[in-house]
């Protein structure tokens, strides 16, 4: 169970990362993109199903990026179908009803994942002085049980869940989820680093 201070620290680190990622992505496509993370929590793997059924829905559009180094795991950014369509339409500059939309979704969302996940995990590296290496991002879509079968098969992990609000040109608001799944030893190391960070800024 995380304390409120630990949640606040995690949320601040993730918000710094998504802010940098949104700024870079917005510059690339000449849009005003704002990403914020109002909610962060850590759950056990057997609680992940509720996340998908209540928030994402059965069909998920996801980009994953494994990482290793001072701690190991996999980071994800995922969207439901409506959010994936609107985001692809905005980034590709095409009508949401265009027949090209599905063909472009893979590339558009992979680029989102590459930029945002690198920025988020880079934020952890910079602030907590960790060393992490990242694998190239990969895109998957379909029913969440199939897409995340490997995740569900290993209950000895912890998942940091970050609700993500996305605003396009100051008006269109979408929702996604950033999910960071840690091996249990890595999760414990992360908490130790968070506690050291809080001590350094005299909050504990």
N, C-alpha and C positions, 0 to 999 in steps of 0.2 A: 504494500500500500504506500503510495507516494504522499508526502506531506504537501500542503498548499505551497510552501516555499519551493519545494522541488518541482512541482508542476509549473509554478511561475517562471522558474529558471529555464526549464525545458521549452516553455512557450516562447520566452524571449529569444532564446537561441534559434528556434525554428523560424520565428517571425523575421529575424535579421536575415536568415538565409532566403526565405521566400521573397522578401523585399528586394534583395539583390537579383534573384532569379527573374522576378517580374520585370524589373527595370531593364535587364539585358534582353529579355524576350521582346518587350515592348519596342525597344530600339530597333530590333531586327525586322519587325513587321510594321513599324510606324503606327503603333496603337498605344493608347494609354491603358496599361495593364496594372492592376493592383491586386496583390495577393496578401491575405492576412490569415492568421491562425488564432481564432478566439478560444479554442478548446484543445487541451492536450491531456491525455491520460495514458496509463499503461494497463494492459489487460492480459490475462492468461489466454493461451491459444484456444482453449475450449469456449471462450467467450466471443471469438471472432465471428462465428456464424451470425450472431445477433447483429453485429455491425453491418454485415452485408444485407441481411434481410430487412433491417429497419431503415438503413440509410442509402445504400447503393442500389439495392434491388437484385434480382436474379442475374441480369446481364451486366457485366462489368467490362470496362475498357481500361486497361492497366499498362503501365510501364514499370519495369523493375530494374534495379541496379544493385547487384551484389557488391559488398565492400568487405575489406579485410585489413588487418593491421593491429592497432592497439585493441580493437574489438571487432568482432566478425558478425555479419548478418546480411540482410537484404532490405533495401529501401524500395518503396513502391509509391507511385502516385496513381490514383484511380478515379474514374468518373462513371456516373450512370449514363445511359444512352443520350438523354436530352442534353446534358452538359457537354458530352463528347461532341455531339453534332454542332452545338452553338460555338464551342471553342474552335473546332476545325474550320467552320464557316468563317469566323472572324480572322483566324490566322492565315487561311488560304485566300481570303478576299473573294469568296464565291458565295452565291445564294445558298441558304440552308436547304433549299429544295432541289439543288443541282444534282444531276445524276453522277457527277464527279465526286460528290462528298465522301462516299464510302471508300473510293480509291485513294483519296488523299488523307484519310483519317489516320492510317498507320504512321505515315511520315510526320504529320503535324503533331500528333500526340507523343511520338517518340522524341521529337525535338523538345517539346515541353518537358517531358520527363528528364531528358539529358541535362537541360539547363537548370531546372528547379531542384532536382535531386542532388546534382553536383553542388549547387549553392547551399542547400540545407546541410548536407553532410560536411561540406567545407566550412560552414559556420561552426559546427561542432569541433572540427579540427582546430580552427583558429582560436576559438574562445577557450576550449578546454586543453589546448596544446597537445592534441592527439595526432598520430600519424595514421592516415587511412589511404588505401588504394582502392580504386573503383574499376569494376568490369564495365564493358560497354552496355548501354541500356538495351532492353528487349521489350517488344510490344506483344501483348496477348489480349484477346477478347473472347467473350463467350459467357457461359454460365459460370458463376463464381466457384462452384464446387470443382469444376474441371480445371479452370484457370489456376486455382490455388491448391490443387490436390497435394503438391509437395509440402506446402505450408501446413495443411491440416494433418499431415501424416506424422508430424513431430510435435508432441505436446510439451516437450521440455524446452520451450522458448517463451520469451515475453515480447509483446508487441506494443510499441508506442503509437497511439492513434492520435492523429492531428487533423481535426476538422479544418478544411481550407475554404475560405470564401474568395471568389474571384470576381473582380469588377472590371468590365471592359468599357473603355471610353466613359467612365464615371456613371454608367447607368445599368448595363446588363450584368446581373449578379448570378453567378453560377456557384455550385458547390462541388467539392471533390474531397478526397481523403488522402492524406499522406500517411503511410503506414511504414514503420521501421521495425523489422523483426530481428531481435537479437538472440543469439545463443545465450543460455542462462549465465555462463561465466562472464560473457561480454557485458551483459546487462548489469551484473553486479559491479563490474569495473566502471561502467558508465555512472552508476549511482555514486560510487566513491569519488569520481571526478566532479560530479555535480555538487557533492557535499564540500569538497575542497574549494570549489568555485564560490559557494555561498559563504564559506569561512573567510575567504580572501576579501570578500566585499562586506564582511562583518554582519551578515544576516543570520548566522548561527554560531 
